Amino acid sequence: QLGDGRQWMPWIHLDDVLDICSYLMHTPLSGPINLTAPEPVSHRDFCQALQRQVPWARLRLKVPAALVRLLLGEMADEVLLTGQRVVPARLLQSGYRFRYPQLQPALQQLLARR
C-alpha cells in the first residue's frame, strides 16, 4: 500500500477493455471515454482485495508517503499518492454494461485463469 491508501484507484478488467473497444466501433460516441470500471476503489481496498485473492502472497507492505516522495520527488503526489475518482459516465449513459463492474469478481476471474 502506498501512503495512507486513501487515494482513489481506477481499475478495469481486461475483458471489459476489449469489449469496450468493440462496443465503440459500433456505437457513435466521440471525444474522451474513461476506460475504467464503474466502481472505483481506494488503493487500500485494492490491496486488501488482492491479498484475499492471492493467499500465497500475503505480503503486507506499506510504503510511507515520505519514502515514495523521496524516491520519486514531485511525481510521487501526482502519479501515486493523489488518486482520482474516475467513473465511465459516458459509457454508462450510452448503455454499455460492464462484465466486471466490481473488483472482487474481476480479481477472482483473472486469478482463476492461471
N, CA, C and O atoms as a MOPAC input file, in Angstrom:
PM7 MOZYME 1SCF
protein

 N      0.85500 1    -1.17600 1     0.00000 1
 C      0.00000 1     0.00000 1     0.00000 1
 C      0.89500 1     1.23100 1     0.00000 1
 O      1.86500 1     1.30100 1     0.75400 1
 N      0.57300 1     2.17700 1    -0.82800 1
 C      1.35200 1     3.41000 1    -0.92100 1
 C      0.71000 1     4.50700 1    -0.08400 1
 O     -0.48000 1     4.78800 1    -0.22500 1
 N      1.49000 1     5.11600 1     0.77400 1
 C      0.97600 1     6.18400 1     1.61700 1
 C     -0.11500 1     5.67000 1     2.53000 1
 O     -0.03300 1     4.55100 1     3.03700 1
 N     -1.14500 1     6.49000 1     2.74500 1
 C     -2.23100 1     6.07600 1     3.63300 1
 C     -3.25700 1     5.17900 1     2.93700 1
 O     -4.14300 1     4.62600 1     3.58900 1
 N     -3.14000 1     5.03600 1     1.62200 1
 C     -4.02900 1     4.14100 1     0.87800 1
 C     -5.40600 1     4.69900 1     0.60100 1
 O     -6.25000 1     4.00000 1     0.04000 1
 N     -5.65600 1     5.94500 1     0.97900 1
 C     -6.99200 1     6.51800 1     0.77400 1
 C     -7.19800 1     7.07000 1    -0.63000 1
 O     -8.32100 1     7.42100 1    -0.99000 1
 N     -6.13400 1     7.15400 1    -1.43600 1
 C     -6.26200 1     7.69500 1    -2.78300 1
 C     -7.09600 1     6.74700 1    -3.64800 1
 O     -6.98300 1     5.52500 1    -3.54900 1
 N     -7.93500 1     7.34400 1    -4.49500 1
 C     -8.76600 1     6.55800 1    -5.40000 1
 C     -7.89600 1     5.88500 1    -6.43500 1
 O     -6.88200 1     6.43100 1    -6.86700 1
 N     -8.30400 1     4.69400 1    -6.82600 1
 C     -7.53600 1     3.93500 1    -7.80400 1
 C     -8.48800 1     3.38200 1    -8.86500 1
 O     -9.17900 1     2.39200 1    -8.62300 1
 N     -8.52700 1     4.01000 1   -10.02500 1
 C     -9.34200 1     3.44400 1   -11.09500 1
 C     -8.75200 1     2.09800 1   -11.54300 1
 O     -7.53500 1     1.91300 1   -11.52000 1
 N     -9.59600 1     1.18500 1   -11.94100 1
 C     -9.16800 1    -0.12700 1   -12.40700 1
 C    -10.18000 1    -0.59500 1   -13.44300 1
 O    -11.28700 1    -0.06400 1   -13.52600 1
 N     -9.79200 1    -1.59300 1   -14.23400 1
 C    -10.71900 1    -2.17300 1   -15.20700 1
 C    -10.22000 1    -3.56500 1   -15.58400 1
 O     -9.01500 1    -3.80300 1   -15.67100 1
 N    -11.14000 1    -4.45700 1   -15.80000 1
 C    -10.80500 1    -5.82400 1   -16.22300 1
 C    -10.44600 1    -5.80900 1   -17.71600 1
 O    -11.03700 1    -5.06300 1   -18.49700 1
 N     -9.49600 1    -6.62000 1   -18.09100 1
 C     -9.06600 1    -6.68100 1   -19.49000 1
 C    -10.22600 1    -7.03800 1   -20.42900 1
 O    -10.31700 1    -6.48600 1   -21.52500 1
 N    -11.10500 1    -7.94700 1   -20.01900 1
 C    -12.23900 1    -8.31000 1   -20.88200 1
 C    -13.12900 1    -7.10800 1   -21.16100 1
 O    -13.65000 1    -6.96400 1   -22.26600 1
 N    -13.30700 1    -6.24000 1   -20.16200 1
 C    -14.10600 1    -5.03300 1   -20.37900 1
 C    -13.39700 1    -4.06600 1   -21.32400 1
 O    -14.05200 1    -3.41800 1   -22.14100 1
 N    -12.08400 1    -3.95700 1   -21.22800 1
 C    -11.34900 1    -3.09400 1   -22.16200 1
 C    -11.59400 1    -3.55500 1   -23.59500 1
 O    -11.89200 1    -2.74800 1   -24.47600 1
 N    -11.46300 1    -4.85500 1   -23.81600 1
 C    -11.65600 1    -5.39200 1   -25.17100 1
 C    -13.10000 1    -5.23400 1   -25.63000 1
 O    -13.35200 1    -4.88000 1   -26.78200 1
 N    -14.05000 1    -5.49400 1   -24.73300 1
 C    -15.46500 1    -5.32100 1   -25.07800 1
 C    -15.78100 1    -3.86200 1   -25.41100 1
 O    -16.53100 1    -3.58100 1   -26.34600 1
 N    -15.20500 1    -2.93900 1   -24.64200 1
 C    -15.45900 1    -1.51600 1   -24.88600 1
 C    -14.89500 1    -1.10100 1   -26.23400 1
 O    -15.52500 1    -0.32300 1   -26.95000 1
 N    -13.72400 1    -1.60200 1   -26.59100 1
 C    -13.15200 1    -1.28100 1   -27.90700 1
 C    -14.09800 1    -1.73200 1   -29.01400 1
 O    -14.33800 1    -0.99600 1   -29.97000 1
 N    -14.62800 1    -2.93300 1   -28.88300 1
 C    -15.58100 1    -3.43400 1   -29.87500 1
 C    -16.87100 1    -2.61300 1   -29.85000 1
 O    -17.40600 1    -2.26400 1   -30.90300 1
 N    -17.36100 1    -2.31200 1   -28.67300 1
 C    -18.58000 1    -1.52000 1   -28.49900 1
 C    -18.44800 1    -0.15700 1   -29.16400 1
 O    -19.37500 1     0.31100 1   -29.82600 1
 N    -17.29000 1     0.48100 1   -28.98600 1
 C    -17.08800 1     1.81700 1   -29.54800 1
 C    -16.98200 1     1.81300 1   -31.07100 1
 O    -17.20600 1     2.84200 1   -31.70800 1
 N    -16.64500 1     0.67400 1   -31.65500 1
 C    -16.60900 1     0.58900 1   -33.11200 1
 C    -18.02100 1     0.59200 1   -33.69500 1
 O    -18.21100 1     0.90600 1   -34.86900 1
 N    -19.01400 1     0.23900 1   -32.86400 1
 C    -20.39400 1     0.13900 1   -33.34300 1
 C    -21.33100 1     1.14800 1   -32.69600 1
 O    -22.52300 1     1.17800 1   -33.00000 1
 N    -20.79500 1     1.97300 1   -31.80700 1
 C    -21.61500 1     2.94800 1   -31.08900 1
 C    -21.06500 1     4.34100 1   -31.35700 1
 O    -19.87400 1     4.57800 1   -31.15400 1
 N    -21.89500 1     5.25600 1   -31.80300 1
 C    -21.41300 1     6.59200 1   -32.16300 1
 C    -21.12800 1     7.48600 1   -30.94700 1
 O    -21.91600 1     8.37400 1   -30.62400 1
 N    -20.00700 1     7.24400 1   -30.28700 1
 C    -19.54500 1     8.12700 1   -29.20900 1
 C    -18.27000 1     8.79600 1   -29.68700 1
 O    -17.43800 1     8.16600 1   -30.34000 1
 N    -18.11900 1    10.04800 1   -29.36800 1
 C    -16.88200 1    10.72700 1   -29.74400 1
 C    -16.33200 1    11.45700 1   -28.52900 1
 O    -17.02500 1    11.64700 1   -27.53000 1
 N    -15.09200 1    11.85500 1   -28.63600 1
 C    -14.44800 1    12.54300 1   -27.52600 1
 C    -13.85400 1    11.55300 1   -26.54300 1
 O    -13.84800 1    10.34600 1   -26.78600 1
 N    -13.35900 1    12.06800 1   -25.43900 1
 C    -12.69900 1    11.19000 1   -24.46500 1
 C    -13.69600 1    10.25500 1   -23.76900 1
 O    -14.80700 1    10.65100 1   -23.41700 1
 N    -13.26800 1     9.01900 1   -23.58400 1
 C    -14.06100 1     7.99400 1   -22.91400 1
 C    -13.19400 1     7.42400 1   -21.79200 1
 O    -12.06400 1     7.00100 1   -22.03500 1
 N    -13.71300 1     7.41200 1   -20.57900 1
 C    -12.96000 1     6.84800 1   -19.45500 1
 C    -13.06600 1     5.32700 1   -19.47200 1
 O    -14.14700 1     4.77200 1   -19.27200 1
 N    -11.94200 1     4.65500 1   -19.71200 1
 C    -11.90900 1     3.20500 1   -19.64000 1
 C    -11.52100 1     2.81500 1   -18.22500 1
 O    -10.34800 1     2.61000 1   -17.91200 1
 N    -12.52600 1     2.71900 1   -17.39000 1
 C    -12.35500 1     2.32700 1   -16.00200 1
 C    -13.65000 1     1.68000 1   -15.54000 1
 O    -14.72300 1     1.96600 1   -16.07200 1
 N    -13.54300 1     0.81500 1   -14.55600 1
 C    -14.73800 1     0.16600 1   -14.02000 1
 C    -15.63100 1     1.21200 1   -13.35600 1
 O    -15.14400 1     2.25400 1   -12.91600 1
 N    -16.92900 1     0.94100 1   -13.28100 1
 C    -17.84300 1     1.93200 1   -12.71700 1
 C    -17.76300 1     2.05700 1   -11.19700 1
 O    -18.37600 1     2.95700 1   -10.62200 1
 N    -17.02300 1     1.17600 1   -10.54200 1
 C    -16.90100 1     1.23800 1    -9.08800 1
 C    -15.43200 1     1.37100 1    -8.69400 1
 O    -14.77500 1     0.36600 1    -8.42200 1
 N    -14.90400 1     2.60800 1    -8.66100 1
 C    -13.51200 1     2.78700 1    -8.25400 1
 C    -13.32700 1     2.40400 1    -6.79100 1
 O    -14.27800 1     2.41900 1    -6.01000 1
 N    -12.11800 1     2.06700 1    -6.43400 1
 C    -11.79700 1     1.67600 1    -5.06300 1
 C    -10.60000 1     2.48200 1    -4.57400 1
 O     -9.86300 1     3.06800 1    -5.36800 1
 N    -10.41800 1     2.50400 1    -3.27200 1
 C     -9.21800 1     3.14100 1    -2.73300 1
 C     -8.03500 1     2.18900 1    -2.93700 1
 O     -8.21300 1     0.98800 1    -3.14200 1
 N     -6.86100 1     2.73700 1    -2.87700 1
 C     -5.66100 1     1.90600 1    -3.03100 1
 C     -5.61700 1     0.86500 1    -1.91500 1
 O     -5.22700 1    -0.27900 1    -2.15000 1
 N     -6.01000 1     1.24700 1    -0.71600 1
 C     -6.04100 1     0.31200 1     0.42100 1
 C     -7.00100 1    -0.83500 1     0.13200 1
 O     -6.65800 1    -1.99800 1     0.34500 1
 N     -8.20800 1    -0.51700 1    -0.35300 1
 C     -9.18800 1    -1.56300 1    -0.65600 1
 C     -8.70500 1    -2.48100 1    -1.76900 1
 O     -8.94500 1    -3.68800 1    -1.73600 1
 N     -8.02000 1    -1.90300 1    -2.75900 1
 C     -7.47900 1    -2.71600 1    -3.84600 1
 C     -6.44600 1    -3.70200 1    -3.30200 1
 O     -6.47700 1    -4.88800 1    -3.63100 1
 N     -5.53200 1    -3.20500 1    -2.46600 1
 C     -4.50400 1    -4.07700 1    -1.88800 1
 C     -5.12600 1    -5.18400 1    -1.04600 1
 O     -4.69400 1    -6.33400 1    -1.12500 1
 N     -6.12800 1    -4.85600 1    -0.24500 1
 C     -6.79200 1    -5.85300 1     0.59200 1
 C     -7.51300 1    -6.89700 1    -0.25600 1
 O     -7.45800 1    -8.08800 1     0.05000 1
 N     -8.18500 1    -6.46400 1    -1.31300 1
 C     -8.88500 1    -7.40800 1    -2.19800 1
 C     -7.89000 1    -8.32500 1    -2.88900 1
 O     -8.14000 1    -9.52300 1    -3.02700 1
 N     -6.78000 1    -7.78100 1    -3.31600 1
 C     -5.75300 1    -8.59400 1    -3.96800 1
 C     -5.15600 1    -9.59100 1    -2.98500 1
 O     -4.90100 1   -10.73700 1    -3.35500 1
 N     -4.92900 1    -9.18200 1    -1.75300 1
 C     -4.39800 1   -10.10700 1    -0.73900 1
 C     -5.37100 1   -11.24800 1    -0.46300 1
 O     -4.94700 1   -12.38300 1    -0.24100 1
 N     -6.67100 1   -10.95900 1    -0.47400 1
 C     -7.65800 1   -12.02400 1    -0.26600 1
 C     -7.63300 1   -13.03500 1    -1.40800 1
 O     -7.86600 1   -14.22400 1    -1.19000 1
 N     -7.35400 1   -12.57000 1    -2.62200 1
 C     -7.36800 1   -13.45700 1    -3.78200 1
 C     -6.05700 1   -14.19700 1    -3.99400 1
 O     -6.02500 1   -15.21700 1    -4.68300 1
 N     -4.98600 1   -13.69900 1    -3.41500 1
 C     -3.67200 1   -14.32100 1    -3.60400 1
 C     -3.12000 1   -14.69300 1    -2.22200 1
 O     -2.20100 1   -14.04400 1    -1.72200 1
 N     -3.68800 1   -15.74300 1    -1.60700 1
 C     -3.30300 1   -16.07200 1    -0.23000 1
 C     -1.84000 1   -16.50100 1    -0.09200 1
 O     -1.25000 1   -16.33100 1     0.97500 1
 N     -1.25400 1   -17.04800 1    -1.14100 1
 C      0.13600 1   -17.48000 1    -1.06400 1
 C      1.11400 1   -16.31300 1    -1.09600 1
 O      2.30700 1   -16.49800 1    -0.85600 1
 N      0.62900 1   -15.13400 1    -1.38600 1
 C      1.48300 1   -13.94200 1    -1.44300 1
 C      1.02300 1   -12.93000 1    -0.39700 1
 O      0.72400 1   -11.78300 1    -0.72800 1
 N      0.96800 1   -13.34500 1     0.84000 1
 C      0.46900 1   -12.48700 1     1.92300 1
 C      1.50600 1   -11.45000 1     2.34100 1
 O      1.90700 1   -11.39000 1     3.50300 1
 N      1.92100 1   -10.66500 1     1.41300 1
 C      2.89400 1    -9.62000 1     1.67800 1
 C      2.14900 1    -8.33400 1     1.98700 1
 O      1.52900 1    -7.74100 1     1.10500 1
 N      2.20900 1    -7.90700 1     3.23300 1
 C      1.51000 1    -6.68700 1     3.65100 1
 C      2.53300 1    -5.58000 1     3.83800 1
 O      2.90600 1    -5.24600 1     4.96300 1
 N      2.96800 1    -5.03400 1     2.76100 1
 C      3.97200 1    -3.99400 1     2.78300 1
 C      3.30800 1    -2.63600 1     2.62800 1
 O      2.57300 1    -2.39900 1     1.66900 1
 N      3.56800 1    -1.75500 1     3.56900 1
 C      3.05800 1    -0.38600 1     3.48200 1
 C      4.25100 1     0.53000 1     3.26100 1
 O      5.19300 1     0.55000 1     4.05300 1
 N      4.19500 1     1.28300 1     2.17500 1
 C      5.27000 1     2.19900 1     1.84100 1
 C      4.84300 1     3.60200 1     2.26500 1
 O      3.88100 1     4.14400 1     1.71900 1
 N      5.54700 1     4.19700 1     3.23200 1
 C      5.16400 1     5.53200 1     3.69300 1
 C      5.25300 1     6.56600 1     2.57200 1
 O      6.11600 1     6.48200 1     1.69900 1
 N      4.35600 1     7.53100 1     2.61300 1
 C      4.33400 1     8.57800 1     1.59400 1
 C      5.67400 1     9.30300 1     1.51300 1
 O      6.12100 1     9.66400 1     0.42400 1
 N      6.31300 1     9.51500 1     2.65500 1
 C      7.60700 1    10.21300 1     2.66100 1
 C      8.65100 1     9.45200 1     1.84700 1
 O      9.45900 1    10.06500 1     1.14900 1
 N      8.64100 1     8.13100 1     1.92900 1
 C      9.59300 1     7.32700 1     1.16400 1
 C      9.27000 1     7.38800 1    -0.33000 1
 O     10.17600 1     7.47600 1    -1.15900 1
 N      8.00500 1     7.34200 1    -0.66600 1
 C      7.60000 1     7.44200 1    -2.07600 1
 C      8.05100 1     8.79200 1    -2.63500 1
 O      8.56000 1     8.86800 1    -3.75300 1
 N      7.86100 1     9.85800 1    -1.84800 1
 C      8.28900 1    11.19900 1    -2.29100 1
 C      9.80700 1    11.28600 1    -2.41600 1
 O     10.31800 1    11.93000 1    -3.33200 1
 N     10.52500 1    10.64600 1    -1.50500 1
 C     11.98600 1    10.65200 1    -1.56400 1
 C     12.46900 1     9.96300 1    -2.84100 1
 O     13.40300 1    10.43200 1    -3.49000 1
 N     11.83600 1     8.86300 1    -3.19000 1
 C     12.24500 1     8.10100 1    -4.37100 1
 C     11.81500 1     8.74300 1    -5.69100 1
 O     12.55300 1     8.69800 1    -6.67600 1
 N     10.61100 1     9.34600 1    -5.70900 1
 C     10.07000 1     9.84700 1    -6.97000 1
 C      9.97500 1    11.36800 1    -7.06000 1
 O      9.66700 1    11.90700 1    -8.12300 1
 N     10.22900 1    12.04800 1    -5.98000 1
 C     10.15800 1    13.50400 1    -5.99900 1
 C      8.74700 1    14.00000 1    -6.24200 1
 O      7.77800 1    13.42700 1    -5.74200 1
 N      8.63900 1    15.07500 1    -7.01900 1
 C      7.34200 1    15.70800 1    -7.28500 1
 C      6.33500 1    14.76200 1    -7.93500 1
 O      5.12700 1    14.89000 1    -7.73400 1
 N      6.83700 1    13.83200 1    -8.69700 1
 C      5.93300 1    12.90600 1    -9.39700 1
 C      5.15800 1    12.00500 1    -8.44100 1
 O      4.09400 1    11.50100 1    -8.80100 1
 N      5.66700 1    11.79400 1    -7.23900 1
 C      5.01900 1    10.88200 1    -6.29300 1
 C      3.58000 1    11.28500 1    -6.03100 1
 O      2.67300 1    10.45600 1    -6.11200 1
 N      3.36600 1    12.56100 1    -5.71700 1
 C      1.99700 1    13.00200 1    -5.42200 1
 C      1.11000 1    12.95500 1    -6.64800 1
 O     -0.03900 1    12.52200 1    -6.56800 1
 N      1.62600 1    13.39300 1    -7.77400 1
 C      0.80200 1    13.43400 1    -8.98800 1
 C      0.43700 1    12.05300 1    -9.50100 1
 O     -0.67700 1    11.84400 1    -9.98100 1
 N      1.36000 1    11.11300 1    -9.40500 1
 C      1.14900 1     9.81700 1   -10.03000 1
 C      0.65000 1     8.74800 1    -9.05400 1
 O     -0.19700 1     7.93500 1    -9.42500 1
 N      1.15100 1     8.72900 1    -7.82200 1
 C      0.85200 1     7.61200 1    -6.93200 1
 C      0.08500 1     7.94700 1    -5.65800 1
 O     -0.68600 1     7.11700 1    -5.17400 1
 N      0.27400 1     9.12200 1    -5.11400 1
 C     -0.28900 1     9.40900 1    -3.80100 1
 C     -1.59200 1    10.20200 1    -3.83500 1
 O     -2.30100 1    10.27600 1    -2.83100 1
 N     -1.90300 1    10.78400 1    -4.96200 1
 C     -3.15400 1    11.51800 1    -5.11000 1
 C     -3.96300 1    10.81500 1    -6.19900 1
 O     -3.58100 1    10.83300 1    -7.36900 1
 N     -5.04800 1    10.21300 1    -5.82400 1
 C     -5.84900 1     9.49200 1    -6.79800 1
 C     -6.94700 1    10.36000 1    -7.37500 1
 O     -7.17500 1    11.48700 1    -6.93400 1
 N     -7.61300 1     9.81500 1    -8.35900 1
 C     -8.76800 1    10.48200 1    -8.94100 1
 C     -9.92100 1     9.48300 1    -8.97100 1
 O     -9.75000 1     8.32500 1    -9.35200 1
 N    -11.07300 1     9.94500 1    -8.57100 1
 C    -12.25500 1     9.08900 1    -8.59700 1
 C    -12.88300 1     9.20700 1    -9.98000 1
 O    -13.78400 1    10.01400 1   -10.20900 1
 N    -12.38900 1     8.38800 1   -10.88700 1
 C    -12.82500 1     8.41700 1   -12.28400 1
 C    -13.93900 1     7.39100 1   -12.48100 1
 O    -13.82900 1     6.25000 1   -12.03000 1
 N    -14.99400 1     7.80000 1   -13.14800 1
 C    -16.08200 1     6.88000 1   -13.48400 1
 C    -16.37500 1     6.98100 1   -14.98300 1
 O    -16.16200 1     8.03200 1   -15.58800 1
 N    -16.85600 1     5.90200 1   -15.57500 1
 C    -17.13500 1     5.87700 1   -17.01200 1
 C    -18.53500 1     6.38900 1   -17.34300 1
 O    -19.34300 1     5.66500 1   -17.92500 1
 N    -18.81300 1     7.61100 1   -16.97900 1
 C    -20.16700 1     8.15900 1   -17.11700 1
 C    -20.69800 1     8.06000 1   -18.54500 1
 O    -21.83900 1     7.64600 1   -18.74800 1
 N    -19.89400 1     8.43200 1   -19.52800 1
 C    -20.39200 1     8.41800 1   -20.92000 1
 C    -20.68100 1     6.99600 1   -21.39900 1
 O    -21.65400 1     6.77100 1   -22.11800 1
 N    -19.85800 1     6.05200 1   -21.01300 1
 C    -20.11800 1     4.65800 1   -21.39300 1
 C    -21.42000 1     4.16500 1   -20.77500 1
 O    -22.24400 1     3.54500 1   -21.44800 1
 N    -21.59700 1     4.44500 1   -19.49200 1
 C    -22.81400 1     4.00600 1   -18.81300 1
 C    -24.04700 1     4.67400 1   -19.40400 1
 O    -25.07300 1     4.02000 1   -19.59000 1
 N    -23.96200 1     5.97700 1   -19.70400 1
 C    -25.09400 1     6.69300 1   -20.29800 1
 C    -25.44700 1     6.15300 1   -21.67600 1
 O    -26.60300 1     6.20300 1   -22.09600 1
 N    -24.43800 1     5.63500 1   -22.37600 1
 C    -24.69000 1     5.10900 1   -23.71400 1
 C    -25.28500 1     3.70600 1   -23.68600 1
 O    -25.69400 1     3.18500 1   -24.72400 1
 N    -25.33500 1     3.09000 1   -22.50200 1
 C    -25.93000 1     1.76500 1   -22.38900 1
 C    -24.93800 1     0.63100 1   -22.25500 1
 O    -25.35000 1    -0.52700 1   -22.18000 1
 N    -23.65000 1     0.91500 1   -22.22300 1
 C    -22.67200 1    -0.17000 1   -22.07400 1
 C    -22.83800 1    -0.82200 1   -20.70600 1
 O    -22.99300 1    -0.14200 1   -19.69100 1
 N    -22.80300 1    -2.15400 1   -20.70100 1
 C    -22.90500 1    -2.92000 1   -19.45100 1
 C    -21.58400 1    -3.64600 1   -19.21600 1
 O    -21.14700 1    -4.44400 1   -20.04500 1
 N    -20.96700 1    -3.36800 1   -18.10100 1
 C    -19.68800 1    -3.98600 1   -17.74800 1
 C    -19.87500 1    -5.43700 1   -17.35200 1
 O    -20.83800 1    -5.78700 1   -16.66900 1
 N    -18.95000 1    -6.27700 1   -17.78300 1
 C    -18.93700 1    -7.66400 1   -17.33300 1
 C    -18.46500 1    -7.74200 1   -15.88300 1
 O    -18.94700 1    -8.55400 1   -15.09400 1
 N    -17.50600 1    -6.87200 1   -15.55700 1
 C    -16.90400 1    -6.87500 1   -14.21900 1
 C    -16.92800 1    -5.46500 1   -13.62600 1
 O    -15.91300 1    -4.76900 1   -13.64300 1
 N    -18.07500 1    -5.04200 1   -13.10500 1
 C    -18.15500 1    -3.70000 1   -12.51900 1
 C    -17.53600 1    -3.62100 1   -11.12700 1
 O    -17.20800 1    -2.53500 1   -10.65000 1
 N    -17.37500 1    -4.78400 1   -10.47200 1
 C    -16.85100 1    -4.81100 1    -9.10700 1
 C    -15.49100 1    -5.51200 1    -9.08500 1
 O    -15.24100 1    -6.44600 1    -9.84800 1
 N    -14.62900 1    -5.04100 1    -8.20000 1
 C    -13.24700 1    -5.52000 1    -8.14800 1
 C    -13.12800 1    -6.98700 1    -7.76600 1
 O    -12.41800 1    -7.73600 1    -8.43700 1
 N    -13.80000 1    -7.41200 1    -6.71200 1
 C    -13.62200 1    -8.77900 1    -6.21000 1
 C    -13.92200 1    -9.83700 1    -7.28100 1
 O    -13.08900 1   -10.71900 1    -7.49100 1
 N    -15.07100 1    -9.79000 1    -7.96800 1
 C    -15.31500 1   -10.77900 1    -9.02600 1
 C    -14.30800 1   -10.68100 1   -10.17100 1
 O    -13.95400 1   -11.69400 1   -10.77400 1
 N    -13.84700 1    -9.47100 1   -10.47100 1
 C    -12.85700 1    -9.30400 1   -11.53500 1
 C    -11.55500 1   -10.00400 1   -11.16500 1
 O    -10.97600 1   -10.71600 1   -11.98600 1
 N    -11.09600 1    -9.80500 1    -9.94400 1
 C     -9.86400 1   -10.46900 1    -9.49400 1
 C    -10.03900 1   -11.97900 1    -9.45300 1
 O     -9.13900 1   -12.72200 1    -9.84400 1
 N    -11.19600 1   -12.43600 1    -8.97900 1
 C    -11.45000 1   -13.87900 1    -8.93400 1
 C    -11.35100 1   -14.48800 1   -10.32500 1
 O    -10.73800 1   -15.53900 1   -10.51200 1
 N    -11.95900 1   -13.82100 1   -11.29500 1
 C    -11.94800 1   -14.35300 1   -12.66300 1
 C    -10.53800 1   -14.33900 1   -13.24500 1
 O    -10.12000 1   -15.30200 1   -13.88700 1
 N     -9.81500 1   -13.26700 1   -13.02500 1
 C     -8.44400 1   -13.18000 1   -13.55300 1
 C     -7.53800 1   -14.23200 1   -12.94800 1
 O     -6.74000 1   -14.84400 1   -13.65800 1
 N     -7.64700 1   -14.44900 1   -11.66700 1
 C     -6.76700 1   -15.41100 1   -10.99700 1
 C     -7.20400 1   -16.84700 1   -11.23700 1
 O     -6.40000 1   -17.76600 1   -11.08300 1
 N     -8.46200 1   -17.05900 1   -11.61000 1
 C     -8.91600 1   -18.40800 1   -11.93700 1
 C     -8.33900 1   -18.87300 1   -13.26300 1
 O     -8.27000 1   -20.07400 1   -13.52200 1
 N     -7.92600 1   -17.94000 1   -14.09900 1
 C     -7.34200 1   -18.27400 1   -15.40700 1
 C     -5.98600 1   -18.93000 1   -15.27400 1
 O     -5.55400 1   -19.63900 1   -16.18300 1
 N     -5.31500 1   -18.71400 1   -14.18100 1
 C     -3.92600 1   -19.18000 1   -14.00400 1
 C     -3.84600 1   -20.67000 1   -13.92400 1
 O     -2.75600 1   -21.22200 1   -13.77700 1

